[in-house]
Amino acid sequence: MSPQPTGYLGVLFLCRRGHEHRLCLPITHSGVPPQLQCPAPAGTAQGGTGCPLPSDYESQIRQAMRGSLQEWLRLGYLVIIDH
């Protein structure tokens, strides 16, 4: 059974195919600032149009928040780049 989400995070997913996807991803760890949370899922877990999310997207999110939290708070969402 999958862990229950503790909230949803607003994310801009930049796919290696050049697509941009605004998503509201479930997060199973705590510590997501309210300014970055979204009220309900607004995208798919696949990113749409053939752009699958990286399997380690949650660890990428945690790392990004540790490194650039002030920038993400300023933008109002977090950016994940598919390398």
N, CA, C and O atoms as a GROMACS GRO file, in nm:
protein
  332
    1MET      N    1   0.084  -0.118   0.000
    1MET     CA    2   0.000   0.000   0.000
    1MET      C    3   0.089   0.124   0.000
    1MET      O    4   0.186   0.131   0.075
    2SER      N    5   0.056   0.223  -0.084
    2SER     CA    6   0.133   0.346  -0.094
    2SER      C    7   0.106   0.434   0.027
    2SER      O    8  -0.004   0.436   0.081
    3PRO      N    9   0.210   0.509   0.070
    3PRO     CA   10   0.189   0.601   0.181
    3PRO      C   11   0.089   0.710   0.141
    3PRO      O   12   0.085   0.752   0.025
    4GLN      N   13   0.010   0.754   0.237
    4GLN     CA   14  -0.086   0.861   0.210
    4GLN      C   15  -0.012   0.994   0.195
    4GLN      O   16   0.082   1.020   0.269
    5PRO      N   17  -0.054   1.077   0.100
    5PRO     CA   18   0.011   1.207   0.084
    5PRO      C   19  -0.014   1.295   0.206
    5PRO      O   20  -0.122   1.293   0.265
    6THR      N   21   0.087   1.373   0.243
    6THR     CA   22   0.072   1.469   0.352
    6THR      C   23   0.027   1.604   0.298
    6THR      O   24  -0.008   1.693   0.375
    7GLY      N   25   0.029   1.620   0.167
    7GLY     CA   26  -0.012   1.742   0.101
    7GLY      C   27   0.020   1.734  -0.046
    7GLY      O   28   0.064   1.630  -0.096
    8TYR      N   29  -0.003   1.845  -0.115
    8TYR     CA   30   0.024   1.852  -0.258
    8TYR      C   31   0.110   1.974  -0.287
    8TYR      O   32   0.087   2.082  -0.231
    9LEU      N   33   0.208   1.957  -0.374
    9LEU     CA   34   0.305   2.060  -0.404
    9LEU      C   35   0.288   2.107  -0.548
    9LEU      O   36   0.277   2.026  -0.640
   10GLY      N   37   0.285   2.239  -0.567
   10GLY     CA   38   0.281   2.296  -0.701
   10GLY      C   39   0.418   2.286  -0.765
   10GLY      O   40   0.517   2.334  -0.710
   11VAL      N   41   0.424   2.223  -0.882
   11VAL     CA   42   0.551   2.195  -0.949
   11VAL      C   43   0.542   2.235  -1.095
   11VAL      O   44   0.440   2.214  -1.160
   12LEU      N   45   0.650   2.292  -1.146
   12LEU     CA   46   0.668   2.310  -1.289
   12LEU      C   47   0.769   2.204  -1.330
   12LEU      O   48   0.885   2.210  -1.291
   13PHE      N   49   0.725   2.107  -1.410
   13PHE     CA   50   0.810   1.997  -1.455
   13PHE      C   51   0.859   2.030  -1.595
   13PHE      O   52   0.780   2.044  -1.687
   14LEU      N   53   0.991   2.041  -1.610
   14LEU     CA   54   1.052   2.068  -1.740
   14LEU      C   55   1.104   1.936  -1.796
   14LEU      O   56   1.204   1.882  -1.750
   15CYS      N   57   1.034   1.886  -1.894
   15CYS     CA   58   1.063   1.757  -1.955
   15CYS      C   59   1.179   1.771  -2.054
   15CYS      O   60   1.194   1.875  -2.117
   16ARG      N   61   1.259   1.666  -2.065
   16ARG     CA   62   1.373   1.672  -2.158
   16ARG      C   63   1.329   1.687  -2.302
   16ARG      O   64   1.410   1.722  -2.388
   17ARG      N   65   1.204   1.662  -2.331
   17ARG     CA   66   1.153   1.680  -2.468
   17ARG      C   67   1.118   1.826  -2.497
   17ARG      O   68   1.070   1.859  -2.606
   18GLY      N   69   1.141   1.913  -2.399
   18GLY     CA   70   1.114   2.055  -2.419
   18GLY      C   71   0.976   2.098  -2.375
   18GLY      O   72   0.939   2.214  -2.393
   19HIS      N   73   0.898   2.008  -2.318
   19HIS     CA   74   0.765   2.042  -2.270
   19HIS      C   75   0.771   2.095  -2.127
   19HIS      O   76   0.858   2.056  -2.050
   20GLU      N   77   0.677   2.182  -2.093
   20GLU     CA   78   0.660   2.229  -1.957
   20GLU      C   79   0.524   2.184  -1.908
   20GLU      O   80   0.424   2.196  -1.979
   21HIS      N   81   0.519   2.131  -1.785
   21HIS     CA   82   0.394   2.082  -1.728
   21HIS      C   83   0.378   2.138  -1.588
   21HIS      O   84   0.465   2.121  -1.504
   22ARG      N   85   0.267   2.206  -1.564
   22ARG     CA   86   0.234   2.251  -1.429
   22ARG      C   87   0.154   2.140  -1.364
   22ARG      O   88   0.048   2.100  -1.413
   23LEU      N   89   0.205   2.091  -1.253
   23LEU     CA   90   0.145   1.977  -1.184
   23LEU      C   91   0.121   2.010  -1.037
   23LEU      O   92   0.180   2.102  -0.981
   24CYS      N   93   0.034   1.933  -0.979
   24CYS     CA   94   0.011   1.937  -0.835
   24CYS      C   95   0.038   1.796  -0.787
   24CYS      O   96  -0.048   1.708  -0.797
   25LEU      N   97   0.158   1.774  -0.734
   25LEU     CA   98   0.203   1.639  -0.702
   25LEU      C   99   0.181   1.604  -0.555
   25LEU      O  100   0.202   1.687  -0.467
   26PRO      N  101   0.139   1.479  -0.529
   26PRO     CA  102   0.127   1.435  -0.390
   26PRO      C  103   0.265   1.422  -0.328
   26PRO      O  104   0.359   1.374  -0.390
   27ILE      N  105   0.275   1.464  -0.205
   27ILE     CA  106   0.400   1.457  -0.130
   27ILE      C  107   0.375   1.373  -0.006
   27ILE      O  108   0.277   1.395   0.065
   28THR      N  109   0.463   1.277   0.020
   28THR     CA  110   0.446   1.189   0.136
   28THR      C  111   0.537   1.228   0.251
   28THR      O  112   0.540   1.158   0.353
   29HIS      N  113   0.612   1.337   0.237
   29HIS     CA  114   0.695   1.384   0.348
   29HIS      C  115   0.642   1.519   0.395
   29HIS      O  116   0.576   1.590   0.320
   30SER      N  117   0.671   1.553   0.519
   30SER     CA  118   0.624   1.680   0.574
   30SER      C  119   0.724   1.791   0.542
   30SER      O  120   0.833   1.764   0.490
   31GLY      N  121   0.687   1.912   0.573
   31GLY     CA  122   0.778   2.023   0.555
   31GLY      C  123   0.757   2.104   0.429
   31GLY      O  124   0.843   2.185   0.394
   32VAL      N  125   0.646   2.085   0.358
   32VAL     CA  126   0.617   2.165   0.240
   32VAL      C  127   0.553   2.295   0.286
   32VAL      O  128   0.446   2.293   0.346
   33PRO      N  129   0.619   2.409   0.260
   33PRO     CA  130   0.562   2.537   0.304
   33PRO      C  131   0.424   2.561   0.242
   33PRO      O  132   0.400   2.523   0.128
   34PRO      N  133   0.335   2.622   0.316
   34PRO     CA  134   0.200   2.648   0.264
   34PRO      C  135   0.199   2.726   0.133
   34PRO      O  136   0.109   2.707   0.051
   35GLN      N  137   0.298   2.813   0.112
   35GLN     CA  138   0.304   2.893  -0.011
   35GLN      C  139   0.326   2.808  -0.135
   35GLN      O  140   0.297   2.853  -0.247
   36LEU      N  141   0.377   2.686  -0.117
   36LEU     CA  142   0.405   2.599  -0.232
   36LEU      C  143   0.301   2.489  -0.249
   36LEU      O  144   0.307   2.412  -0.346
   37GLN      N  145   0.208   2.481  -0.158
   37GLN     CA  146   0.108   2.375  -0.166
   37GLN      C  147  -0.003   2.413  -0.262
   37GLN      O  148  -0.033   2.531  -0.280
   38CYS      N  149  -0.063   2.314  -0.324
   38CYS     CA  150  -0.180   2.334  -0.410
   38CYS      C  151  -0.297   2.264  -0.344
   38CYS      O  152  -0.278   2.168  -0.268
   39PRO      N  153  -0.418   2.310  -0.371
   39PRO     CA  154  -0.534   2.258  -0.300
   39PRO      C  155  -0.573   2.116  -0.339
   39PRO      O  156  -0.626   2.041  -0.256
   40ALA      N  157  -0.549   2.078  -0.462
   40ALA     CA  158  -0.588   1.944  -0.508
   40ALA      C  159  -0.507   1.911  -0.632
   40ALA      O  160  -0.458   2.002  -0.699
   41PRO      N  161  -0.492   1.783  -0.663
   41PRO     CA  162  -0.417   1.748  -0.783
   41PRO      C  163  -0.475   1.814  -0.907
   41PRO      O  164  -0.596   1.811  -0.930
   42ALA      N  165  -0.388   1.874  -0.987
   42ALA     CA  166  -0.432   1.942  -1.109
   42ALA      C  167  -0.360   1.888  -1.232
   42ALA      O  168  -0.374   1.944  -1.340
   43GLY      N  169  -0.284   1.782  -1.216
   43GLY     CA  170  -0.212   1.724  -1.330
   43GLY      C  171  -0.201   1.575  -1.312
   43GLY      O  172  -0.253   1.519  -1.215
   44THR      N  173  -0.135   1.512  -1.402
   44THR     CA  174  -0.118   1.368  -1.392
   44THR      C  175   0.019   1.336  -1.338
   44THR      O  176   0.112   1.417  -1.347
   45ALA      N  177   0.033   1.220  -1.281
   45ALA     CA  178   0.163   1.177  -1.228
   45ALA      C  179   0.261   1.149  -1.342
   45ALA      O  180   0.381   1.139  -1.318
   46GLN      N  181   0.211   1.136  -1.464
   46GLN     CA  182   0.299   1.108  -1.577
   46GLN      C  183   0.353   1.234  -1.642
   46GLN      O  184   0.446   1.225  -1.723
   47GLY      N  185   0.298   1.349  -1.610
   47GLY     CA  186   0.345   1.472  -1.673
   47GLY      C  187   0.278   1.499  -1.806
   47GLY      O  188   0.290   1.610  -1.859
   48GLY      N  189   0.210   1.404  -1.861
   48GLY     CA  190   0.137   1.423  -1.986
   48GLY      C  191   0.229   1.422  -2.107
   48GLY      O  192   0.350   1.436  -2.094
   49THR      N  193   0.173   1.407  -2.222
   49THR     CA  194   0.240   1.408  -2.353
   49THR      C  195   0.371   1.331  -2.355
   49THR      O  196   0.469   1.378  -2.412
   50GLY      N  197   0.374   1.214  -2.293
   50GLY     CA  198   0.491   1.128  -2.301
   50GLY      C  199   0.608   1.169  -2.216
   50GLY      O  200   0.721   1.128  -2.244
   51CYS      N  201   0.587   1.248  -2.114
   51CYS     CA  202   0.695   1.293  -2.026
   51CYS      C  203   0.676   1.232  -1.887
   51CYS      O  204   0.613   1.294  -1.801
   52PRO      N  205   0.728   1.113  -1.864
   52PRO     CA  206   0.712   1.052  -1.732
   52PRO      C  207   0.796   1.125  -1.628
   52PRO      O  208   0.908   1.168  -1.655
   53LEU      N  209   0.739   1.138  -1.510
   53LEU     CA  210   0.814   1.198  -1.400
   53LEU      C  211   0.930   1.107  -1.361
   53LEU      O  212   0.918   0.985  -1.371
   54PRO      N  213   1.041   1.164  -1.318
   54PRO     CA  214   1.150   1.079  -1.268
   54PRO      C  215   1.101   0.998  -1.148
   54PRO      O  216   1.022   1.048  -1.067
   55SER      N  217   1.146   0.876  -1.136
   55SER     CA  218   1.100   0.790  -1.026
   55SER      C  219   1.142   0.845  -0.890
   55SER      O  220   1.080   0.813  -0.789
   56ASP      N  221   1.247   0.926  -0.888
   56ASP     CA  222   1.294   0.983  -0.762
   56ASP      C  223   1.251   1.128  -0.743
   56ASP      O  224   1.321   1.206  -0.679
   57TYR      N  225   1.134   1.165  -0.799
   57TYR     CA  226   1.094   1.305  -0.794
   57TYR      C  227   1.082   1.358  -0.652
   57TYR      O  228   1.110   1.475  -0.628
   58GLU      N  229   1.040   1.274  -0.555
   58GLU     CA  230   1.029   1.324  -0.418
   58GLU      C  231   1.165   1.359  -0.360
   58GLU      O  232   1.178   1.459  -0.290
   59SER      N  233   1.267   1.280  -0.389
   59SER     CA  234   1.400   1.314  -0.338
   59SER      C  235   1.453   1.439  -0.409
   59SER      O  236   1.523   1.519  -0.347
   60GLN      N  237   1.421   1.456  -0.537
   60GLN     CA  238   1.459   1.578  -0.608
   60GLN      C  239   1.392   1.700  -0.546
   60GLN      O  240   1.453   1.806  -0.534
   61ILE      N  241   1.266   1.684  -0.507
   61ILE     CA  242   1.193   1.793  -0.444
   61ILE      C  243   1.257   1.830  -0.311
   61ILE      O  244   1.279   1.948  -0.284
   62ARG      N  245   1.287   1.730  -0.228
   62ARG     CA  246   1.350   1.758  -0.098
   62ARG      C  247   1.484   1.830  -0.118
   62ARG      O  248   1.514   1.925  -0.046
   63GLN      N  249   1.564   1.783  -0.213
   63GLN     CA  250   1.693   1.845  -0.240
   63GLN      C  251   1.675   1.989  -0.289
   63GLN      O  252   1.747   2.079  -0.245
   64ALA      N  253   1.581   2.010  -0.379
   64ALA     CA  254   1.557   2.144  -0.432
   64ALA      C  255   1.511   2.239  -0.322
   64ALA      O  256   1.551   2.355  -0.320
   65MET      N  257   1.427   2.191  -0.230
   65MET     CA  258   1.380   2.278  -0.122
   65MET      C  259   1.494   2.312  -0.027
   65MET      O  260   1.498   2.423   0.027
   66ARG      N  261   1.587   2.220  -0.006
   66ARG     CA  262   1.703   2.250   0.078
   66ARG      C  263   1.793   2.354   0.012
   66ARG      O  264   1.850   2.439   0.080
   67GLY      N  265   1.805   2.349  -0.120
   67GLY     CA  266   1.900   2.434  -0.190
   67GLY      C  267   1.847   2.570  -0.231
   67GLY      O  268   1.923   2.667  -0.232
   68SER      N  269   1.719   2.580  -0.265
   68SER     CA  270   1.667   2.704  -0.324
   68SER      C  271   1.529   2.740  -0.272
   68SER      O  272   1.448   2.795  -0.346
   69LEU      N  273   1.501   2.712  -0.147
   69LEU     CA  274   1.367   2.733  -0.095
   69LEU      C  275   1.320   2.877  -0.114
   69LEU      O  276   1.204   2.899  -0.152
   70GLN      N  277   1.404   2.974  -0.089
   70GLN     CA  278   1.362   3.114  -0.104
   70GLN      C  279   1.320   3.145  -0.247
   70GLN      O  280   1.224   3.220  -0.269
   71GLU      N  281   1.389   3.089  -0.345
   71GLU     CA  282   1.352   3.111  -0.485
   71GLU      C  283   1.217   3.049  -0.516
   71GLU      O  284   1.134   3.110  -0.584
   72TRP      N  285   1.192   2.928  -0.467
   72TRP     CA  286   1.064   2.862  -0.493
   72TRP      C  287   0.951   2.937  -0.423
   72TRP      O  288   0.842   2.950  -0.478
   73LEU      N  289   0.976   2.986  -0.303
   73LEU     CA  290   0.874   3.066  -0.233
   73LEU      C  291   0.842   3.192  -0.313
   73LEU      O  292   0.726   3.232  -0.323
   74ARG      N  293   0.943   3.253  -0.370
   74ARG     CA  294   0.923   3.374  -0.451
   74ARG      C  295   0.838   3.342  -0.575
   74ARG      O  296   0.748   3.418  -0.610
   75LEU      N  297   0.868   3.229  -0.641
   75LEU     CA  298   0.794   3.189  -0.761
   75LEU      C  299   0.654   3.137  -0.728
   75LEU      O  300   0.561   3.156  -0.806
   76GLY      N  301   0.641   3.071  -0.612
   76GLY     CA  302   0.512   3.011  -0.575
   76GLY      C  303   0.499   2.867  -0.621
   76GLY      O  304   0.391   2.808  -0.608
   77TYR      N  305   0.604   2.810  -0.675
   77TYR     CA  306   0.606   2.669  -0.716
   77TYR      C  307   0.751   2.624  -0.721
   77TYR      O  308   0.842   2.706  -0.715
   78LEU      N  309   0.771   2.495  -0.730
   78LEU     CA  310   0.905   2.436  -0.738
   78LEU      C  311   0.928   2.385  -0.880
   78LEU      O  312   0.833   2.342  -0.946
   79VAL      N  313   1.050   2.389  -0.927
   79VAL     CA  314   1.083   2.342  -1.062
   79VAL      C  315   1.160   2.211  -1.053
   79VAL      O  316   1.257   2.200  -0.977
   80ILE      N  317   1.117   2.112  -1.130
   80ILE     CA  318   1.189   1.986  -1.146
   80ILE      C  319   1.230   1.977  -1.293
   80ILE      O  320   1.148   1.996  -1.383
   81ILE      N  321   1.357   1.947  -1.315
   81ILE     CA  322   1.408   1.935  -1.452
   81ILE      C  323   1.445   1.790  -1.478
   81ILE      O  324   1.521   1.730  -1.403
   82ASP      N  325   1.390   1.735  -1.585
   82ASP     CA  326   1.421   1.598  -1.626
   82ASP      C  327   1.547   1.600  -1.710
   82ASP      O  328   1.546   1.651  -1.822
   83HIS      N  329   1.656   1.547  -1.657
   83HIS     CA  330   1.786   1.552  -1.726
   83HIS      C  331   1.799   1.436  -1.820
   83HIS      O  332   1.902   1.423  -1.887
   0.00000   0.00000   0.00000
